[in-house]
Amino acid sequence: MEKLVPIDKIESRIFQIRGKKVMLDEDLALLYEVETYQLTRQVRRNVERFPEDFMFQLTRQEFLSCQNGSSSYGGRRYMPYAFTEQGIAMLSSVLNSRRAIRVNIQIMRAFVKLRRIGLTYAGLRHKIEDMEKKYDKQFGIVFKAIKKLMEPPSAKPKPKIGFHP
C-alpha cells in the first residue's frame, strides 16, 4: 500500500493538550481531504460515538498555544475540536471514504511510533540510573548532565515579540 501522507507530516500535527496526545479537527480534515465543517458535521451527527476522552473542544488559550499559522479567511467562528487516538480511530467509522480509512491507518502508525519513542526514553532513563549506581562518584557530573538533557523543555512563558511601551 502506498503512503498517502508521510508519518513525519502527521507527527508534526500531533499536540499534547490536557495531558493527551491529540490532533485538531482542521488538521484531520486537511489529511482526509474534506472541509472542516464536513468533518465536524459528521461528528455532531454521531456525537454518541465521541465521549469526552475521545474528543473535546479547546479553550481559546489552548487553541492559541497550538496555533502555528493564521487562517486565510480571517479566523474561526468556534474553537476547534481535539481528537485523541481513540477518537481518530472512531472517525474512520463515521467518514466512510476510502481515503479516510487509508489516512487513518497512517495516523495510527504515527501514534504508535510516538508511543515507542516515549518508551525508549523511559527505558534509557532506567539504564542510566542503574549505571549511576554501579559507577563511582566521579561520573556523577556526567550522569547529572545526561539527566538534564533528557528532561522535557520547561514551559517558561515566551517573551512577547514587538514594541513594549
Protein Blocks (a to p, Z undefined) as FASTA:
>chain_A
ZZfbafklmmmmpcceehiacddfklmmmmnopafklmmmmmmmmmmmmcfkloccddfk
lmmmmpgbdcfkopafbdcddddfklmmmmmmmmccfklmmmmmmmmmmmmmmmmmmmmm
mmmmmmmmmmmmmpcfklmmmmmmmmmmmpccdfbdcddedjdZZ
